[in-house]
Amino acid sequence: MTQTIQMASYAFLLFDRGLSLAIFLLAVVGLVLVLTTREDAFRACDRQKQTWSLLLVGASLAAGLAFYASGSMILWVIAAVIVGVYWQDTRPAIKDVLANEGGIW
């Protein structure tokens, strides 16, 4: 019975660390993309570059801290929400604006 509990604990630790690492990497990549995107693209889709930069820096720090501090699942959950909103809402809107750069509009 004790060995089963230890294996379950180890599996949860791997799950927790794996998700923290994945969210950290997505936050860092998102931050690099935000910093390399022109400011007018953010203005065109009613977003603010500075806000998303700060949010993704915070998400990176939270996910990085969650990786090292076991039992701090709430940190990577908060970081996952920020990163998810960026990748599912903000980034596609910016890509649409940049793709229509030379269009008929």
Secondary structure as a PSIPRED ss2 file (coil, helix, strand):
# PSIPRED VFORMAT (PSIPRED V4.0)

   1 M C   1.000  0.000  0.000
   2 T H   0.000  1.000  0.000
   3 Q H   0.000  1.000  0.000
   4 T H   0.000  1.000  0.000
   5 I H   0.000  1.000  0.000
   6 Q H   0.000  1.000  0.000
   7 M H   0.000  1.000  0.000
   8 A H   0.000  1.000  0.000
   9 S H   0.000  1.000  0.000
  10 Y H   0.000  1.000  0.000
  11 A H   0.000  1.000  0.000
  12 F H   0.000  1.000  0.000
  13 L H   0.000  1.000  0.000
  14 L H   0.000  1.000  0.000
  15 F H   0.000  1.000  0.000
  16 D H   0.000  1.000  0.000
  17 R H   0.000  1.000  0.000
  18 G H   0.000  1.000  0.000
  19 L H   0.000  1.000  0.000
  20 S H   0.000  1.000  0.000
  21 L H   0.000  1.000  0.000
  22 A H   0.000  1.000  0.000
  23 I H   0.000  1.000  0.000
  24 F H   0.000  1.000  0.000
  25 L H   0.000  1.000  0.000
  26 L H   0.000  1.000  0.000
  27 A H   0.000  1.000  0.000
  28 V H   0.000  1.000  0.000
  29 V H   0.000  1.000  0.000
  30 G H   0.000  1.000  0.000
  31 L H   0.000  1.000  0.000
  32 V H   0.000  1.000  0.000
  33 L H   0.000  1.000  0.000
  34 V H   0.000  1.000  0.000
  35 L H   0.000  1.000  0.000
  36 T H   0.000  1.000  0.000
  37 T C   1.000  0.000  0.000
  38 R C   1.000  0.000  0.000
  39 E H   0.000  1.000  0.000
  40 D H   0.000  1.000  0.000
  41 A H   0.000  1.000  0.000
  42 F H   0.000  1.000  0.000
  43 R H   0.000  1.000  0.000
  44 A H   0.000  1.000  0.000
  45 C C   1.000  0.000  0.000
  46 D C   1.000  0.000  0.000
  47 R C   1.000  0.000  0.000
  48 Q C   1.000  0.000  0.000
  49 K H   0.000  1.000  0.000
  50 Q H   0.000  1.000  0.000
  51 T H   0.000  1.000  0.000
  52 W H   0.000  1.000  0.000
  53 S H   0.000  1.000  0.000
  54 L H   0.000  1.000  0.000
  55 L H   0.000  1.000  0.000
  56 L H   0.000  1.000  0.000
  57 V H   0.000  1.000  0.000
  58 G H   0.000  1.000  0.000
  59 A H   0.000  1.000  0.000
  60 S H   0.000  1.000  0.000
  61 L H   0.000  1.000  0.000
  62 A H   0.000  1.000  0.000
  63 A H   0.000  1.000  0.000
  64 G H   0.000  1.000  0.000
  65 L H   0.000  1.000  0.000
  66 A H   0.000  1.000  0.000
  67 F H   0.000  1.000  0.000
  68 Y H   0.000  1.000  0.000
  69 A C   1.000  0.000  0.000
  70 S C   1.000  0.000  0.000
  71 G C   1.000  0.000  0.000
  72 S C   1.000  0.000  0.000
  73 M H   0.000  1.000  0.000
  74 I H   0.000  1.000  0.000
  75 L H   0.000  1.000  0.000
  76 W H   0.000  1.000  0.000
  77 V H   0.000  1.000  0.000
  78 I H   0.000  1.000  0.000
  79 A H   0.000  1.000  0.000
  80 A H   0.000  1.000  0.000
  81 V H   0.000  1.000  0.000
  82 I H   0.000  1.000  0.000
  83 V H   0.000  1.000  0.000
  84 G H   0.000  1.000  0.000
  85 V H   0.000  1.000  0.000
  86 Y H   0.000  1.000  0.000
  87 W H   0.000  1.000  0.000
  88 Q H   0.000  1.000  0.000
  89 D H   0.000  1.000  0.000
  90 T H   0.000  1.000  0.000
  91 R H   0.000  1.000  0.000
  92 P H   0.000  1.000  0.000
  93 A H   0.000  1.000  0.000
  94 I H   0.000  1.000  0.000
  95 K H   0.000  1.000  0.000
  96 D H   0.000  1.000  0.000
  97 V H   0.000  1.000  0.000
  98 L H   0.000  1.000  0.000
  99 A H   0.000  1.000  0.000
 100 N C   1.000  0.000  0.000
 101 E C   1.000  0.000  0.000
 102 G C   1.000  0.000  0.000
 103 G C   1.000  0.000  0.000
 104 I C   1.000  0.000  0.000
 105 W C   1.000  0.000  0.000
